[in-house]
Amino acid sequence: MAAPGVSPGLAPAPEALAPVRAGTAALARRLVGLKARILVNTLTRSTWVLVGTVLGAAYFLFLLGLAVVALFLLGRQDLSLVRTVLVLAGTAATLAWWLLPVLAARADATLDPARLALFPLSVGQIQWGQGLGALVGVPGALTTVALLAAAGSWRSSPAALLAAVLCLPLALALLITGSRCVTALATGLGRRRRLTELISLAALVGLVLLGPIFTGLLSGLERLWDRLPQYAGVLAWTPVGAVWAIPADVAAGDWGAAAARLTVTVLTLLALVVLWRVAQERALTSASGGRTAAPRGEGAAGAGLFDRAPRSPWAAVAVRCLVYWFRDPRYAAGLLVIPALVVLVWFSRDPGGGSFFLYALGPLIAALLAYQISGDVSYDNTAVHLHVLSGVRGVHDRAGRVLALVVIAVPLTALGLLLPFAVEGRWELLPGITGTALLALLGGAGLSSVMSARYTYPVAPPGASPLKTPQGFTVLNVLVQFVALGLILVLVLPAAVPLVVQVLTGDVVWGWTALAAGALLGPLLCWGGIVLGGRWFDRRAPELLQEVAQFR
């Protein structure tokens, strides 16, 4: 019977009142469209973001063009060489797709299960959406084009070319499925915060040491050149390398080996899908779990450093920042860069003399640590509301952050200053390099005090991995940070120029001139930055809070 006041002919049919459940393909398409829309909105939200994106796209397209040209030229070589190169490169690409989500702690959080847990979506629908969504973005697009170019490297054999084209979707599915599987597993791993921090920090050190590792590989490549086919033959029977060797087997007419490698690839893909599904179910069921309550009595022993600090706003800010330096993994990542930088400079030095970068280690450490506090407000995230609501003056906020930096940076910079002299001597350069380091530390701290009050850039949110890329991070943010580092180098010139003159002429007077320049200009630039940054902070405190609250 129709509802009162509703004509029987206009009453809705019973099936129309039932909830409409979209199919897996439709919902997956919606998730892909959602990611594409977020990507477009991020890129077009401002003119500068769009300009930075265009510049970054041009750079990556240039690298892609080099890879495509190299793969095209590879197609003119013997098929055995094509097999060796593609198996090694394909294995490296597969491992990169699988391992980077762990090192970056789920850098692509657009379709994170935690964000989709409250929606009526099945695990299979989310899997399809995440898998297809991986193609939306720079990594997916570049990888697809590179795989097409790699398939073209088999053009000297029509059978191998056809096999490569048929294996291309399988290879792409292997990359994406492995990546999403590891990402889902990392969701469970993320609940063990300390373990995640250790992995992320170790990964950061590995990235810094990537230069010496790559140099060592290149130097040993000539000795290993004859063994590369043997290594490729072993990798061709592994889950990460089997799919890349199938076209070579087809070209050689070895159908048994091709079928065996295809079986290895398919079984690997099925195992990844099953493991991904299990990890995804756990991630979805634990996404709404609450945090464990703190043990009773915790914190009853006192406030630690806050009890010993002077009763003033700048001291309170300094103590809070010191706690961050020691306990926040995002700050600890900046400290871990220091020993990694020492190793990098040590291995890049010339044993015969002329170790410029070794003597520049102290100023480099000072400049990097000074730049670190340029993201202090961004790292605070919504905690900066304490400064806004309590009425902390901007000059006290800036002074406290600089004081915490000085406590951390002075001993590390001193070690970087003394190391080259303890190894190679030339103590006559110590005054000039000390003045350069002073100017880099104090002048850089003043510049960072102004920058963090005037400009905020997206950083990893509190509790996240220091390698996580937050939403809204664009190439423009990278360019601004490089400009800030460049300005610190410009500030160092009043001390660096006399130091260079001393090195060229041997006159020690120029070294003492550099020390005087650093000792005089460093504190002036630091205090000027604190005052100017404090004024900007007082003027823009509500806007700063609004900006950093959006970083996720």
N, C-alpha and C positions, 0 to 999 in steps of 0.2 A: 504494500500500500504506500502511495506517495506521501511525502511529508506534507503537513498542513500548509496550505497556501501555494503548493507547487503542483502544476498541471501534471497529470500522469504521463503525458507525452514528453515532458521536459525532465522527468525524474532520471537521475543518472543510473546507468546500468550497474549491477552489482560488481562486474569485473572492473568497472571504471573506478570504484571506490577502493579496490585493492591496491596496495603499494606496487609501484612499477619497479622491477629489478632489472637493471641494465645488464647486458651480457659482459663477459670478460673483455672481449675486444673493444666494446664501447667505453667501458670504464678505463681500460688501459689507454685508449686514445684520449680520454679526458685528462688523465694524469700527465701524459706527454704534452698535451696542449697547455696544461697548467704550468709545467716547467718552462715551456717555450714563452709563455706570457710573462712569467717572472723574469726570465732572462731579458726579454725585450724591454720591459719596464725598468729594469736595472740599468740597461745601457742607454736608455733615452730619457732618463729622469732629469738630466741637465746637459747643457752644451759641452761643458768641460769633460764630463764623463764620456760623452760620445766621441770627443776628440781624442781622449786617451785610449778609448777602445779602438778607434781607427788606427792609431799609431801602433798599438800592440798587435792588432790583426795584421798590419803590414809586416811587422817583424816576424810573426809566426808564419805568414804566407811566404816570406823570403826563405825561412828555414825549410818549409815544406817544398818550395821550388827546388832548393838544392837537393833534397832527398829524392824528388821525382826525377831530376836530371841524372843523379847517380844511379837510380834504378833503371832508367832508360839505357844508360851506357852499359850497365851490367848485363842487359839483354843481349849484347853483342859478344859476350864472352862464352867460354865453354860451359856446358850445362853442369859439369862437376863444380866449377867455381860458383855458378849461380846457386846451386844446392847448398854449398858451404856457407855462403854469405847470408842467404835467406833463412837457413835454419838457425844460425847464430843470432841474426838480427831479430827473427821472429821469436826466438826464445827470450831474448832480452826484453822485447816489447811485452810478451806475455807476463813475465815476472814483474815488469813495471806496473802493468795494469792490476796485477793481483796484490802487490805489496804496498803500493802507494796509499791505498785507503787506510792501512794500518798505521803507516808513518804519519799520515795527515789527519788521523782520527776522524774519519768520515768527513772529508773536506767538503763534499757535495751533499749538503743537508737539505736540499730542496724537497726531496721525496723521502725524508727520514721516516722510518716506521713510527718513531715517537710522535711525529706530527700527524700521522694518519691513523693512530690507534683508536680514536673516538669515532671514526667514520665507518659506515656499514660496508666495509670492503673485506673480501676474503684474502687469504695469503696468496693465492694464485693470481688474483687481480693485481695486488700490489707488486708481485714479482714481474708480471708482464709490463706494468707501468714503469717500474724502475729499470727493467732491462731495455725497453725501447727509449725511455727517457735518457739513458746514457748516451744515445746518439745525438741528443740535443745539447749542443755546447761545443766549445773549441776542441777538447780532446777527442770526442767522438767523431767530429767532422774531419779532423786532421788524420786520425787513424784510418777512417774509411778511404780517404783519398790515397793514403800511403799503401793500403792493402791493394787497391786497384792498380797502382803503379807497380807494386811487387808482382802482381799476377801478370802484368805486361812483360816482366823480365823473362818469362818462359816463351816468348813469341817465336823463338827459333825452332820450337817443337810444337806443332799444332795440338798433339795429344796432351802434352804437359800444360799448354795454355788453357785447354778446355778443362782439365782437371783442376788447375789453379782457380779458374772462375767458379767451378762448382764447389770448391773447398772454401772460397772466400766467406760465404755466410757462416760456415761452420767455424772458421777461425775467429770471425767477429763475435759469434756467440760464445766461444770459449773465453775470449778476453773479457767480455761484459759479465758473463755468468760468474767467472772467478772473482772479478772485482766486487760484484754485489754480494757474493757469498762471504768474502773476507770482511766486507763492510758490516754485514749482519752479525758475523762472529765478533767483530770489534765492539758491537753494541753491548754484548754481554761482558766483554773484557773491560769496557769503560766503567763498569761498576766498581772495579778494583782500581781506584784512582791512582794510587802510588805506582802500581805496575804500569799503568798507561803512561804516567809521567816519565818513568824510567825509559820506556820504549821510545817515546817521542823525543826525549832529550838525547838518547843514544843515536836516534835517527838524525837529529840535527847535527851532532858531531860528525856523523858519517857524511852528511851533505857537505860540510865544510871541508872535510878531508878528501872530497871527491876529486879535487884538482891533483894532489899528489898521487892518488891511486890511478887516475887516468894517465898521468905522465909516466908512472911506472909501467902501466900496461903498454903504452906506446913504445917505450924504450925496449920492452921485452918482446914486442910483437914480431920483430925480425927473427928472433930466435925461435919463436913459437909458430912461425908462418907455415912450416912444413907439417906441423901437427894439427893445424886447424881443421882439415878434413876429417881427421880421426876424432877430434872433439865433436864435430858436427854429427858424425856417424853415431856417437853415443847419445847425444841429445835427441837425435831423430827417433829414438825408441822411448823417450820419456813423455809424460803427459803434456809437458809444455812445448815440446819440439816436434812431436809426431806429425801434426797436421801440415807443417811447413815442408816436409820431405815427400809428401805423397805425389806431387807433380813430377819430381825426379824419378820416382819408381815407375810411374806411368810412362814417362819418356823412355826409360830403359826396358820397358816391357816386363818388369818384375811385378806382376799382378798380385802375387802372394804377399810380398812385402807391403804393397799399397793397401791391400785389404787388411793386413794386420795393423798397420798404422792407423787406418780408418777406424778399426775396432777400438784401439787404444784411445783415440780422440773421442769417440762417441761414448765409451764407458766413462771417461773422465768427465765429459759434459753432463752425463746423467748423474754421476756421483755428486758433482757440484750443485746440480739443481736440487737434489734431495737434501744435501747438507744445508744449502741456502734456505730451503723451506723450513727445516727444523729450527735453524737459528732465527729465521724470521718470526716463527710462531713464538719463540721465547722472547724476542724483542718486543712483539706486540703485546704479550701478556704482562711484561714487566714495565711497559712504558708508563703506566699510571701508578706504579708502586711508590709509596712514600719513603721519605728518608728516615734512616735510623736515628732515633733520638739520642742525644748526647748522654753519656753516662752521668749519673748523679754525682754531684760534688765536683764535676770538672770545672775548672776555672776558679775554684774556691781558694786556691793558694795565692791569689793575687793577680795583678795585671801585668806582671813581668817588667819589661823595660819601661812601661808607662809609669810604674811606681817610682822609678829612679830618674825620670826625665824632669827638667824644670817645668813649673806650672805656667806654661805659655803656649799660645797657639802654634807657633813655628816649631817648638819642640815636640808637641803632640803629632804634628804632621810628619816630622822627621822620623819619629819612632814608628809610626804606622808604615811609612815607606820602607824602613829597615826591615820590618816584619815581612813586607812583601818581597823584598830582595832575597830573603832567606827561605821563605815558605811558598811563594807563588812560583809555579813551574814556568810561567811566562817570563819572569825576571831571571829565574835560574837558567833559562835557555840563553839569555844574554851573557851570563857569567860563564857558561860552558863554552861559548864561542871563543873565550880568551885562550884556554889551553889548546883548543883546536887551531886557533890562529898562530900560536907559537910553533906548533908542529908544522903547519903549512909553511911558515916563513923559514923554519929550520931546514926543511927538505928542499926549498927553492933557492937556498943560498948557494953561492959559488964557493966551493972549497978552496979555490986558489986565491980568494980575496975579493974585495969589492962587494961585500954583502950589504947593499944599501937597505934592503927591507929588514934585515936583522937589526940594524941601528935605528930604523924607523919604528921598531916594535912598540916602544914606550908611547910615542905620540899616537900611533894607531890605536892602541888600547884605550888611551885617554879619549880620543875622538869617538870611538864606538860606544864607550860607556856614557859619555856626555849626550850622545844622540839618543841613548836608551830612554831617557826621561822625557823625550818629546812625545811619547805616547802614554805618559802617566795618567792623564785625565781619561783617556780612552780605556786604559787598563782598569781604572776605578769603576767604570761602568756606572750603574745607578748608585754606587756607594758615594759618589761625589755629592749626593744630596745632603750628606752630613755637613759638608763645608757650606753649602748654600743656606741650609736652615739654621745653622749655628752662627752664621754671620762672620765666618773667618775671613779676614782681610786677604785680598789677593797677594799682597807682598809677603804675608806670613805663609801662605800656601806655597808660593814659589820658593821662599827661603828654606822652608822645611824640606822640600823635595831635593833642592840642591845640596843641603847639608847631608842628607842620607846618601846621596850620590858620592859626595866627597869622602865619606867614611868608607865606602866600598871601593872607590876608584883609586884612592891614593896608594894603598899598599900594592894593588895589582899593577898600577902604572910604574911604581918604583921597581918592582920585579922586572917588568919589561924594559925599564931603562938600564938596569944593571947587568942583565943577562948578556948582551953583546960585548960589553966591556970585560966581563969576566971570561969570555970565550976568546976574544980577539984583541983586547987591549984598546989602544988609541984613546986613553982617558982624557986627552985634551979636547975631545969632542963632547964630553959630558955636560959642561955648562950650556952649550948651545942646544943640545938635544933636550936638556931639562927645561930650558925656556920654551922650546917648541911644545913640549908636553904640557907645561902649565897653561900655555895659551890655548891648546886644543881642549884641555879639560874645562878650564874656567870659562873661556870664551864660548865653547860649545855648550856648556851648561846654561849660560845666559841666552844663547840663541834658542835652545830647547825650551827654556822657560817662556819665551815669547811664543814659540810655535805651538806648544801644547795648550796655551790659552786662546790662541787665535784660530787654530786649525786642528780638527780631530779627524782621525782616519780609522776605519774599522779594524779591530783587532780581535783575537780569540777571546770569547767571553770568559768570565771567572769560572774556574773549575774545568775548563776545556784544555785540550792539548795545545801547546804553544805553536804547533804547526797547522792548526786548523784554520782554514780560510773562511772568514765569516761572510754572510750574505752582504752584498753591496760593495765588496772589495773589487776595485777595477784597476786597470792599468794606470789611470790618472793618479791613484794613491801611491803607486810605486814611483811614478815620476816625481811627485811632490817630495817623497822621502829622499830620492836621489838628489834633488835640488837642495834639501836641507843638509845632506852630507857634503855637497859641494860648497855650500856657504861656510861650513865649519872649516873646510880646507882653505877657503879664502881668508878667514879670520886668522889662520895660522901663519899667513905669509909674513907679517912683520917680524916674526922670529925665525921663520924658515929661510928667508932670503939671506940674512946675515950668516946663518949656519952654512948655507951653500957657498957663500963667499969665503968663509973660513976653510971649507974643504978644498976649494980651488986655489986659494992663496997660501994656506998654511998659517995665516996670521990669527993667533988666539984671541986678539982683541975683538974680532967679529963674533966669536963664541960668547964672550961675556956681554957683548951688545945684544945678542939673541936672548940671553938669560935676563937681562934688564928689561927687554921688551916684553917677555912673557910675564915677569914678575910685576910689571906696572900695568900693562894693558889687560892681562888676564882678570885680575880682581875688578878693574873698572868695567870691562865688558860683562862680567858676571853680575855685578850689582846693577848695571844699567838694564840688563835683561830681566832681572828679578823685579825691578821697579816697573818697567814697561809691561812685562807680562802680568804683574799684579794688577795694573790698571785695566788691562784687557780682561782679566779674570773677573774683576769687580763689575765690569760693564756687561760681560757676556755669560755670567754664571748660569742664569736660567736656560739660555740657549745651549750652553755646553751640556747641561743635564739632559735636555731634550734630545740632543744629537747622540750622546753616548748610550742613552736608553734604548736606541733603535738597533744597537749592535748585538747580533745574535749568532 
